[in-house]
Amino acid sequence: SVDNIVKRYEHRKTLSFGFADLLAQDGVKVYGLKGLSLSQYYPIPELRECGDFDCWMGGDFQRGNRLAIEKGLKFDPFDYRHSVINYKGLTIENHRYFLVLRGNNRNKRLERYLIDIIQSENRLENSNIFLPSSQFQAQFTILHMMHHFLYESLIVRHLLDWRYLVEAEKYNVDWREFNHKCEDAGVLEFVAAINYLCVKFFGLDISGTQ
């Protein structure tokens, strides 16, 4: 099972790199979100299972879609939040927005904030996939976990994502600002619960994050 996880991870990573290379030829900057991006915090990234490749292209969302069509890739507009592109069998979610926005003014404020803080020049290995800033990783990950908790399911992998993210980014995140935004989003108690579980069961040290 472990060997299969590693093989799938490497295969999807290679395809994700290829897709980002394809768009980089036309000057489109691709940020990696969720799975592939978070896996870099793990002691062995290849053991963090990843499914689709989630990405964000900033103001080039429509251009990225158009380029995918021009290059002969299968394309589905899907919904207002993201489109779906198929690259050599890999499902790619091209996000226009990070959060559910319709009818939610609070999320609209948070969306603008996430756009303001995502910028980074750090790349995943030597690829054309850019990694979001530390502040973005913390804020977006906890909001995404809350969405899973409310509408889908929260699993052990989500807790491990948070455990390893916090350990790696502890001194790179402005936790006072993070907590302020979490209070605005109404997820401060949720963060406390997640921290409790990660401390109790996964050995997370949260000193310095309060």
N, C-alpha and C positions, 0 to 999 in steps of 0.2 A: 504493500500500500504506500509506504514512504517513497519507494523508488518511482511509483507511478505519479505521486504528487510532484516530485522533483522534475520528472520528464514533462508533465503538463505545464508546470511553472516555466521551465526553460523555453518550451515551445511558444507559449503565449507571450513571454517576454521578447523573444526574437521577433515575433509578428508585430508586437507593439512598437518595437524599435523601427521595424521596416515601415510601418504606417507613418510614424513621426518623421522619418527620413523623407518619405514621399512628399509630405506637406512642407517640410523645411526647404525643399527645392524651390517652392514658390513663396518663401518668406513667412510662412505661418508658424507661430510659436505655439507648441503643444505642451500644456501642463498635464501631468499625470495625477489622477485623483484616486482616492480610496485604496483598493487592494494592492496594486503594484507599488504605489508610492509608500504605503504604510509598511509593506514587507521589508523595506530597507531598515526599519528599526529592530527587526528580529535578529537574534544571534545567528540564525541560518535563514536568510530571506527565502530560499527555495522551499522551505517547509511551511510557509504561509500560503495556503491555497488561495488562488485568485481565479475569478471567472472572467467576466467581460473586462475590456479595457475602458475605463472611464477617463475622459479627458475634458479639458476646457481650453478654448482658443481665444478667449477674450473677445475683442471686437471683430474677430475673424470667423465667428460662428457660421454665418451664411456663406462666406467665402470658402471655408473649409468644406461645407456641404457641396458647394458648386464644384470644387476641385475634385472631390470624391466621385461625383457623377461624371465629370469630364474624363477621369482616369479609368472609368469603366467599373467602378465598385458598386455593389448593390447598396441602394440607399432607401431609407424609410424615414419620412419626416416625423413620424411617431406622435409626439405631442409638443406642447409649448415649452416644456422644460428641456428636452433634449431630442436629438435625432439619433437614428441608429444606422451605422455603416458596417458593412461586412467586408473585411479585408482578409482574403485567403482563408476564410472559415472562422476568423476571429470576430466576435461581435464587439463593436466599438460604440459606446454611448458618448456622443458629442454634446456636452452640456452647454446650454445657453444660460441656464440659471442653476444655482446651487440648491436653492430652497423652493418649497411650494409657496408661490406668491399670490395666486388669485384669491382675493377676499381676505388677505392677511397683511395688514399694514405693518405689523411688527416684523414679519419676515422680510418685507420690502426694505425696512431700515437695516436689518441684519445682512441682507443681500448686498446692499451698497457697501457696507463695512467689509464684508468678505472680499469684494472686488478691490477695495482699497489696500488690503493687506496681503494679497496673494503673491505679489511681485517678487521674483527671485531669479537669480542667474545660476543657481545650483542645478546640475543635471544628474540624471540617473546614469551612473557610470559614464561612458563616453558617448551616450546616445543624444538624440535631439528631443528627448523627453525632459522637460524641466520639472523640478520639484517645487511645490509651493513653499512659502515661508513658514518658519516654525510657528508663528502666531496663527496663521491660517490653519495649519494642520491641527493644532489643538482645538480651535474654535469650531471648525467645520466638522471634525471627527465627532465631537460630543453632540453637536446638533444632529448629525446623521444618525448617531446611536439613539438619540431620543426619538427620532422618527421611526426607527426600527422597533423600539420598545412599544410605541403607541400603536403602530399600524401593521407591523409584520411580526417579527420576533427578534429577541436579543439572544445571541448565542455566545458560547465561551470565546470564540474567535474575536468577537467585538471587544470583550473584556481584555483579552491579550493584546489587541491592537492598542488600547488605551494604556495598558501597563507598560508596554515597551516604548510607546511614544513619549509618555511622561518621563520615563527614565532617561531617554536620549535627549529630550529637549528641555529638561528641567530648568537649565540656566539660560535658555535662549528665548523663553516665553515670558512676556510681561503678565504675570498671573493676576495682578491687581486689575489690569484692564480686562483680562479674560473673565474674571469673576464678575466684573461690572456688566459685561455683555451677557453673561449667563443669567444674571439677575434680570436684565432687561428682557431676555428670552423666556424667563420663567423656568429655567432648568437648573437653578443653583442646588436645589435639594437632590435632583437627579445626579448631579456631579458628585455630591457628597456620598450618595449611595454607591455609585460606581467606584469611587475611591476606596470606600470601605471594603467592598468585595475584592478589589485588586490588592489591597494591603493584607487582608485576612487570608486570602487563598493563593495569591501569586507573588507575595513578597515585595510588593511595591513600596518604596520609601518616598513618601510625599512631603518630607520636610523641605522647606524652601519654596513650596508652591502655594502657600496660604496667603 
